[in-house]
Amino acid sequence: MTANTSPVMTFRKGGSAAEEAEKESNANSGRRDKTPDYFSLKEDQASTVIRLLTDHDDWIYVEQHSFVPTKAAPKGVEKWPKAMTSVCRKDPAFDGHYGDCYICDNKVKNSFGKVASSRIRVWALAVERELVRGDGTEALGGPAKKGVVIGVRDKIDEVDELNAEGKTTGNKLNYPRLLVINQPMKGFFANLKALHGLYGTVCDRDFSITRDGTGTDTNYKIVPIDPIPDLKPGTPAWELYTQSVAERQVNLEAIVAEKAGDEYYARFFDPAKEVDKEGNVTDVAAAATGAVAVGGVMNLPSASGAASDTGLSADMRDKIRNLGTPTG
């Protein structure tokens, strides 16, 4: 393990997100909250509507372990996940920074009893939306539009405003509901890739997404909705989305990187490691002998927003322009 350092990140993706990450890192509004919820449709035929904020060329893809059983819960912790997802620490994005991957090295079995081998998974940001149906009132189209879809609107999250010290000010802020999407190409992003080929972008319209199946036998039906001319990249309405991401200090690269970090692996998987309340990682055996090895939380992104902080090298941005067609 490399203590108190961050890897040189070279995520395989398009380049423009580096500029967005820099803008987000420079935002100092104090208006931030927890990581956005993850996109999830738990039941067969469950559905929702989303507006993708991350276009095709900016999708991040990494090697990832899924359904990995967690180690025993820390003392005093009642709610503890039975299994978690993790980004493989041997993914090329980390350029050899990590000398190990506990899950790979120990051939850890997943919840289905098979070795939790890594598979390509894709990451993107979206806004959760909802269909608006007429209710018979004049404000929503009158009696003729009762029960008929008349539009799409954002779902809204009310979040606490934080001051520079990270404490609540007592004010509540309303933001579009952000979602982190983490899905395979097959059955999900491949459908969106095909629509990108048709429209040239996946950010100019909403998509109705319906889950089809359960467990590992799951696909998603993705149906495009007619575009809204005033809501697409470059419009004032779209700038509100960009502003929302910046003010909430949401950084997709940092979210992905955290899933491979020392703290994350020590907290959920590696029984030889412990994490204290400050997020410091210790080796249990070393601590017992008084020789404490301390690991650190990956500090992505820093307040400066410099290229070295986001870890997206200029060389990588120049070489990789398109997603290609990863499988898995």
Secondary structure, 3 states (H helix, E strand, C coil): CCCCCCCCCCCECCCHHHHHHHHHHHCCCCCCCCCCEECCCCCCCCEEEEEECCCHHHCEEEEEEEEEECCCCCCCCCCCCCEEEEECCCCHHHCCCCCCCHHHHCCCECCCCCECCCEEEEEEEEEEEEEEEECCCHHHCCHHHECCEEEEEECEEEEEEECCCCCEEEEEEEEECEEEEEECHHHHHHHHHHHHHHHCCCCCCCEEEEEEEECCEEEEEEEECCCCCCCCCCCHHHHHHHHHHHHCCCCHHHHHHHCCCHHHHHHHCCCCEEECCCCCEEEHHHHHCCCCCEECCCCCCCCCCCHHHHCCCHHHHHHCCCCCCCCC
